[in-house]
């Protein structure tokens, strides 16, 4: 690894594991049941995962709801990289590839899914992107972790866990489908 690459990467230290694989699984089972209960079943539901880690969470929840409701649940992918207002601070500049969600959102009860809810800016961008694809009947928000520090008036309809953090702390969600491991970590930037 070059010296330049080391300098660019922020130094972080792990403070602790917040959720194990089994805790993530139990939380998703609970959230699946909450979704079914709040929506009187899954008839008109569409689950839309915000790229990256919202996608496998949406797929897992859809599979759980399908088992409960005994019918398929539409699941889609939302790429918000073009809609973000913080491209200069989000690390490597994303390649913009406009795509489709995968199903028609018009008139549907959409559940937008993300791994961590922080300032609310990602969700604002996701709402812009979602409405460019159609007009849903309703939009609900699910976040595996809500860490606080909102800058916009956005709250999750469904929350896996609320974990207050300092501005120096970062929540890292690791999922098998993307990271090859399954856990939620609390890490801290160090100077």
SENULUM-780662 format. One record per residue (C-alpha): residue number from 1; residue in three letters; x, y, z. Coordinates in nm, 3 decimals, always signed. Each point is the difference from the previous one (the first is absolute). Layout:
BEGIN
{NUM, 'ala', {X, Y, Z}}
...
REM end
This chain:
BEGIN
{1, 'unk', {+0.000, +0.000, +0.000}}
{2, 'unk', {+0.140, +0.339, -0.092}}
{3, 'unk', {+0.069, +0.262, +0.263}}
{4, 'unk', {-0.249, +0.233, -0.171}}
{5, 'unk', {-0.283, -0.253, +0.038}}
{6, 'unk', {+0.073, -0.031, +0.372}}
{7, 'unk', {-0.014, +0.377, +0.049}}
{8, 'unk', {-0.342, +0.032, -0.170}}
{9, 'unk', {-0.169, -0.271, +0.206}}
{10, 'unk', {-0.133, +0.138, +0.332}}
{11, 'unk', {+0.143, -0.162, +0.307}}
{12, 'unk', {-0.267, -0.173, +0.201}}
{13, 'unk', {-0.007, -0.224, +0.302}}
{14, 'unk', {-0.265, -0.253, +0.081}}
{15, 'unk', {-0.192, +0.083, +0.316}}
{16, 'unk', {-0.221, -0.305, +0.008}}
{17, 'unk', {-0.243, -0.232, -0.172}}
{18, 'unk', {-0.359, +0.124, +0.021}}
{19, 'unk', {-0.172, -0.292, -0.171}}
{20, 'unk', {+0.101, -0.355, -0.085}}
{21, 'unk', {-0.129, -0.197, -0.299}}
{22, 'unk', {-0.274, -0.159, +0.211}}
{23, 'unk', {-0.103, +0.338, +0.142}}
{24, 'unk', {-0.028, +0.142, -0.353}}
{25, 'unk', {-0.213, -0.299, -0.101}}
{26, 'unk', {-0.233, +0.034, +0.303}}
{27, 'unk', {-0.036, +0.372, -0.064}}
{28, 'unk', {-0.095, -0.058, -0.365}}
{29, 'unk', {-0.259, -0.262, +0.102}}
{30, 'unk', {-0.155, +0.253, +0.240}}
{31, 'unk', {+0.002, +0.272, -0.265}}
{32, 'unk', {-0.163, -0.234, -0.256}}
{33, 'unk', {-0.285, -0.066, +0.244}}
{34, 'unk', {-0.035, +0.374, +0.075}}
{35, 'unk', {-0.026, +0.073, -0.374}}
{36, 'unk', {-0.270, -0.263, -0.050}}
{37, 'unk', {-0.195, +0.123, +0.303}}
{38, 'unk', {+0.017, +0.370, -0.089}}
{39, 'unk', {-0.096, -0.063, -0.363}}
{40, 'unk', {-0.276, -0.258, +0.067}}
{41, 'unk', {+0.194, -0.259, -0.196}}
{42, 'unk', {+0.225, +0.037, -0.300}}
{43, 'unk', {-0.246, +0.033, -0.289}}
{44, 'unk', {+0.106, +0.343, -0.129}}
{45, 'unk', {+0.356, +0.007, +0.139}}
{46, 'unk', {+0.319, +0.065, -0.188}}
{47, 'unk', {+0.336, -0.005, +0.180}}
{48, 'unk', {+0.270, +0.226, -0.144}}
{49, 'unk', {+0.355, -0.034, +0.129}}
{50, 'unk', {+0.229, +0.302, -0.022}}
{51, 'unk', {+0.324, -0.109, -0.165}}
{52, 'unk', {+0.223, -0.155, +0.153}}
{53, 'unk', {-0.087, -0.159, +0.333}}
{54, 'unk', {-0.370, +0.085, -0.015}}
{55, 'unk', {-0.034, -0.246, -0.289}}
{56, 'unk', {+0.084, -0.326, +0.183}}
{57, 'unk', {-0.205, +0.117, +0.298}}
{58, 'unk', {-0.299, +0.056, -0.230}}
{59, 'unk', {+0.049, -0.342, -0.162}}
{60, 'unk', {+0.018, -0.175, +0.337}}
{61, 'unk', {-0.311, +0.181, +0.127}}
{62, 'unk', {-0.191, -0.084, -0.318}}
{63, 'unk', {+0.082, -0.370, +0.043}}
{64, 'unk', {-0.122, +0.012, +0.362}}
{65, 'unk', {-0.321, +0.183, -0.091}}
{66, 'unk', {-0.062, -0.248, -0.283}}
{67, 'unk', {+0.015, -0.284, +0.255}}
{68, 'unk', {-0.245, +0.181, +0.229}}
{69, 'unk', {-0.243, +0.113, -0.273}}
{70, 'unk', {+0.038, -0.295, -0.241}}
{71, 'unk', {+0.040, +0.219, -0.310}}
{72, 'unk', {+0.295, +0.172, -0.173}}
{73, 'unk', {+0.108, +0.351, +0.098}}
{74, 'unk', {+0.149, +0.229, -0.265}}
{75, 'unk', {+0.352, +0.110, +0.088}}
{76, 'unk', {+0.201, +0.265, -0.178}}
{77, 'unk', {+0.328, +0.188, +0.003}}
{78, 'unk', {+0.034, +0.378, +0.022}}
{79, 'unk', {+0.331, +0.156, -0.102}}
{80, 'unk', {+0.011, +0.352, +0.145}}
{81, 'unk', {+0.357, +0.093, -0.090}}
{82, 'unk', {-0.119, +0.254, -0.259}}
{83, 'unk', {-0.233, +0.165, +0.255}}
{84, 'unk', {+0.241, +0.047, +0.290}}
{85, 'unk', {+0.089, +0.352, +0.109}}
{86, 'unk', {+0.331, -0.108, +0.157}}
{87, 'unk', {+0.186, -0.161, -0.289}}
{88, 'unk', {+0.322, +0.182, +0.085}}
{89, 'unk', {+0.005, -0.144, +0.354}}
{90, 'unk', {-0.120, -0.355, -0.067}}
{91, 'unk', {+0.339, -0.149, -0.088}}
{92, 'unk', {+0.055, -0.134, -0.349}}
{93, 'unk', {-0.226, +0.186, -0.242}}
{94, 'unk', {-0.276, -0.243, -0.107}}
{95, 'unk', {-0.067, -0.086, -0.362}}
{96, 'unk', {-0.348, +0.116, -0.090}}
{97, 'unk', {-0.200, -0.272, -0.171}}
{98, 'unk', {-0.369, +0.083, -0.014}}
{99, 'unk', {-0.200, -0.319, +0.036}}
{100, 'unk', {-0.338, -0.130, +0.082}}
{101, 'unk', {-0.120, -0.118, +0.336}}
{102, 'unk', {-0.124, -0.327, -0.146}}
{103, 'unk', {-0.376, +0.044, +0.040}}
{104, 'unk', {-0.259, +0.277, -0.037}}
{105, 'unk', {-0.024, +0.202, +0.323}}
{106, 'unk', {-0.309, +0.197, -0.107}}
{107, 'unk', {-0.292, -0.052, +0.239}}
{108, 'unk', {+0.201, -0.236, +0.222}}
{109, 'unk', {+0.083, +0.011, +0.370}}
{110, 'unk', {+0.378, +0.030, -0.021}}
{111, 'unk', {+0.237, -0.074, +0.284}}
{112, 'unk', {+0.336, +0.169, -0.056}}
{113, 'unk', {+0.275, -0.196, +0.173}}
{114, 'unk', {+0.346, +0.112, +0.112}}
{115, 'unk', {+0.258, -0.137, +0.242}}
{116, 'unk', {+0.073, +0.314, +0.205}}
{117, 'unk', {-0.210, +0.313, +0.045}}
{118, 'unk', {+0.224, +0.295, +0.088}}
{119, 'unk', {-0.049, +0.359, -0.125}}
{120, 'unk', {-0.299, -0.082, -0.223}}
{121, 'unk', {+0.173, +0.120, -0.317}}
{122, 'unk', {+0.021, -0.348, -0.152}}
{123, 'unk', {-0.375, -0.045, +0.052}}
{124, 'unk', {-0.076, +0.342, -0.150}}
{125, 'unk', {+0.200, -0.100, -0.307}}
{126, 'unk', {-0.176, -0.339, -0.007}}
{127, 'unk', {-0.342, +0.168, +0.005}}
{128, 'unk', {+0.100, +0.218, -0.295}}
{129, 'unk', {+0.120, -0.307, -0.190}}
{130, 'unk', {-0.306, -0.205, +0.093}}
{131, 'unk', {-0.247, +0.264, -0.120}}
{132, 'unk', {+0.187, +0.021, -0.331}}
{133, 'unk', {-0.116, -0.362, -0.050}}
{134, 'unk', {-0.369, +0.064, +0.074}}
{135, 'unk', {-0.245, +0.109, +0.267}}
{136, 'unk', {-0.039, -0.251, +0.283}}
{137, 'unk', {-0.319, -0.014, +0.207}}
{138, 'unk', {+0.216, +0.031, +0.313}}
{139, 'unk', {+0.366, -0.013, +0.098}}
{140, 'unk', {+0.122, -0.143, +0.330}}
{141, 'unk', {+0.360, -0.012, +0.118}}
{142, 'unk', {+0.184, -0.290, +0.160}}
{143, 'unk', {+0.349, +0.036, +0.146}}
{144, 'unk', {+0.190, -0.285, +0.162}}
{145, 'unk', {+0.183, +0.256, +0.218}}
{146, 'unk', {-0.107, +0.354, +0.093}}
{147, 'unk', {+0.304, +0.184, +0.136}}
{148, 'unk', {-0.154, +0.345, +0.044}}
{149, 'unk', {+0.155, +0.333, -0.108}}
{150, 'unk', {-0.279, +0.089, -0.244}}
{151, 'unk', {+0.044, +0.309, -0.216}}
{152, 'unk', {-0.336, -0.042, -0.173}}
{153, 'unk', {-0.348, -0.076, +0.142}}
{154, 'unk', {+0.011, -0.370, -0.095}}
{155, 'unk', {-0.089, -0.287, +0.232}}
{156, 'unk', {-0.017, -0.376, -0.060}}
{157, 'unk', {-0.336, -0.178, +0.010}}
{158, 'unk', {+0.186, -0.319, +0.099}}
{159, 'unk', {+0.327, -0.006, +0.193}}
{160, 'unk', {+0.206, -0.306, +0.077}}
{161, 'unk', {+0.195, +0.170, +0.274}}
{162, 'unk', {+0.058, +0.358, +0.116}}
{163, 'unk', {+0.362, +0.057, +0.094}}
{164, 'unk', {+0.095, +0.354, +0.108}}
{165, 'unk', {+0.347, +0.087, -0.126}}
{166, 'unk', {+0.245, +0.286, +0.019}}
{167, 'unk', {+0.101, +0.183, -0.316}}
{168, 'unk', {+0.339, -0.178, +0.009}}
{169, 'unk', {-0.161, -0.345, +0.008}}
{170, 'unk', {-0.102, -0.200, -0.304}}
{171, 'unk', {-0.236, -0.294, -0.026}}
{172, 'unk', {+0.129, -0.268, -0.238}}
{173, 'unk', {-0.258, -0.252, -0.118}}
{174, 'unk', {+0.165, -0.309, -0.145}}
{175, 'unk', {-0.219, -0.239, -0.201}}
{176, 'unk', {+0.101, -0.337, -0.147}}
{177, 'unk', {-0.126, +0.092, -0.347}}
{178, 'unk', {+0.235, +0.300, -0.026}}
{179, 'unk', {+0.267, -0.035, +0.268}}
{180, 'unk', {+0.031, -0.375, +0.052}}
{181, 'unk', {-0.078, +0.046, +0.369}}
{182, 'unk', {-0.307, +0.073, +0.208}}
{183, 'unk', {+0.010, +0.253, +0.285}}
{184, 'unk', {-0.054, +0.361, +0.100}}
{185, 'unk', {+0.301, +0.181, +0.143}}
{186, 'unk', {+0.051, +0.330, +0.177}}
{187, 'unk', {+0.326, +0.160, -0.106}}
{188, 'unk', {+0.155, +0.338, +0.074}}
{189, 'unk', {+0.218, +0.233, -0.207}}
{190, 'unk', {+0.333, +0.069, +0.165}}
{191, 'unk', {+0.228, +0.293, -0.083}}
REM end
